[in-house]
Amino acid sequence: MEIKITKLTDMNLMRKACESTMDSTESTVDLWNIYKCEHSPIRTQMFWIEMIDIPTFVSVHFVRHKIGVEHFVLSKRDDRYGDGKEDRWRPIKHSMLINAQALIQMARKRLCSKAHKETQMVMGKLIDKMFDVDPHLSMFMIPECEYRGGFCPELKSCGRYKENL
């Protein structure tokens, strides 16, 4: 498995977006703080991510995320590139055009202990690669229960924290 990440936008675009929403003429906000507060300019930070040779079922888990992301996955239809014998473990290439907010949301679900172990592993490797590209963003890509301060919104908790209220 290989993950490649290219950052497509920079802090200048995020600051322009901030300036459009405030009275002052110049924004000085940095990426750490915009990721921390998750205000709308976070969505100006765009990435092209390629996940090469991930299991098909993991790709299906990622493709469930729809807001702030476009997915590009090779069809394995038997009249195209498939042979009709594909199974859920068959390696596939899955690419995404995605913004920072969508990545944070995706990580919250895909790092959850209730997610499949293979999906957690792929998300973990994606975060490791993100650290090299945008270390501030990688720090906010955490499981839902950590984001919620130990509260699990799942119907059946994994038990990492005390049971829900």
C-alpha positions in Angstrom: 0.0 0.0 0.0 1.2 3.5 -0.8 -0.3 6.9 0.0 0.6 10.1 -1.8 -0.6 13.5 -0.8 -0.3 16.8 -2.7 -1.4 20.0 -1.1 -3.1 22.2 -3.7 -3.7 25.5 -1.8 -1.8 27.5 0.7 -2.2 29.8 3.7 -2.6 32.9 1.5 -5.9 31.6 0.1 -7.1 30.8 3.6 -6.2 34.3 4.7 -8.1 35.8 1.8 -11.2 33.9 2.8 -10.8 35.1 6.4 -10.5 38.7 5.2 -13.8 38.3 3.3 -15.5 37.5 6.6 -14.0 40.2 8.9 -13.9 44.0 9.1 -10.1 44.3 9.3 -8.1 44.5 6.1 -5.5 41.9 6.7 -5.7 38.4 8.3 -2.8 37.1 10.3 -4.4 33.8 11.3 -2.2 30.7 10.9 -3.1 27.2 9.9 -3.0 25.8 13.4 -5.6 28.2 14.6 -7.9 27.9 11.6 -7.8 24.1 12.0 -8.4 24.4 15.7 -11.5 26.6 15.4 -12.8 24.8 12.2 -14.3 28.0 10.8 -15.3 28.1 7.1 -11.9 29.2 5.7 -10.6 25.7 6.7 -12.3 24.5 3.5 -9.9 26.5 1.3 -7.1 24.0 2.2 -7.4 21.4 -0.6 -5.5 18.1 -1.1 -5.1 15.5 -3.8 -4.7 12.1 -2.1 -3.9 8.8 -3.8 -4.3 5.6 -1.8 -2.7 2.8 -3.9 -3.4 -0.8 -3.4 -5.8 -0.5 -0.5 -8.4 -3.3 -0.1 -11.6 -2.7 -2.0 -13.8 -2.8 1.2 -11.6 0.0 2.7 -12.2 2.1 -0.4 -15.9 1.5 0.1 -15.6 2.8 3.7 -13.9 6.0 2.5 -16.3 6.6 -0.4 -19.2 6.9 2.1 -17.9 10.4 3.0 -19.6 12.8 0.6 -19.2 16.4 1.9 -16.1 18.3 0.9 -14.7 15.4 -1.1 -14.8 13.9 -4.6 -13.7 10.3 -5.0 -12.1 8.7 -8.0 -12.0 4.8 -7.9 -11.3 2.4 -10.8 -14.4 0.5 -11.8 -14.0 -3.3 -11.5 -17.0 -4.0 -13.6 -16.6 -7.2 -15.6 -17.2 -5.3 -18.9 -14.4 -2.9 -18.1 -11.4 -3.6 -16.0 -12.6 -6.5 -13.8 -12.6 -10.2 -14.3 -15.8 -10.9 -12.4 -13.8 -12.6 -9.6 -13.1 -9.5 -7.5 -13.4 -9.9 -3.8 -13.4 -7.4 -0.9 -9.6 -7.7 -0.3 -8.6 -7.0 -4.0 -6.2 -4.1 -4.0 -7.6 -0.9 -5.6 -6.4 2.7 -6.3 -8.6 5.3 -4.6 -8.0 9.0 -5.2 -9.7 12.0 -3.5 -9.9 15.7 -4.0 -10.7 16.8 -0.5 -10.6 19.8 1.8 -9.2 20.0 5.3 -12.6 20.0 7.0 -13.6 16.8 5.2 -10.4 15.1 6.2 -10.9 16.0 9.9 -14.5 14.6 9.7 -13.3 11.5 7.9 -10.6 10.8 10.4 -13.1 11.0 13.3 -15.1 8.1 11.9 -12.3 6.0 10.4 -10.0 6.1 13.4 -12.9 5.0 15.7 -12.2 1.6 17.3 -15.6 0.5 15.9 -14.2 0.9 12.3 -12.6 -2.1 10.7 -9.0 -2.5 11.8 -7.8 -2.3 8.1 -9.6 1.0 7.6 -8.1 2.4 10.8 -4.7 1.3 9.6 -5.1 3.0 6.2 -6.4 6.2 7.9 -3.4 6.1 10.3 -1.0 5.9 7.3 -2.8 8.7 5.6 -2.3 10.8 8.7 1.4 9.9 8.9 1.8 11.1 5.3 -0.2 14.2 6.1 2.2 15.1 8.8 4.9 15.5 6.1 2.6 17.7 4.0 0.6 19.7 6.6 1.7 18.8 10.1 -0.9 21.2 11.7 -3.8 19.4 10.0 -2.5 16.0 11.0 -2.7 17.0 14.6 -6.5 17.5 14.3 -7.2 14.2 12.6 -8.3 12.2 15.7 -11.0 9.7 16.7 -14.5 11.1 17.5 -14.3 10.1 21.1 -11.1 12.1 21.6 -12.6 15.1 19.9 -15.6 14.9 22.2 -13.5 14.6 25.3 -14.2 11.0 26.0 -17.8 10.8 24.9 -18.6 8.1 22.4 -21.6 8.8 20.1 -21.7 5.2 18.8 -24.7 3.1 19.7 -22.4 0.5 21.3 -19.1 2.0 22.6 -15.8 0.2 22.1 -15.1 0.8 25.8 -12.1 3.1 25.3 -13.8 5.5 27.7 -16.5 4.9 30.4 -19.9 4.2 29.1 -21.9 7.0 27.6 -24.4 8.9 29.8 
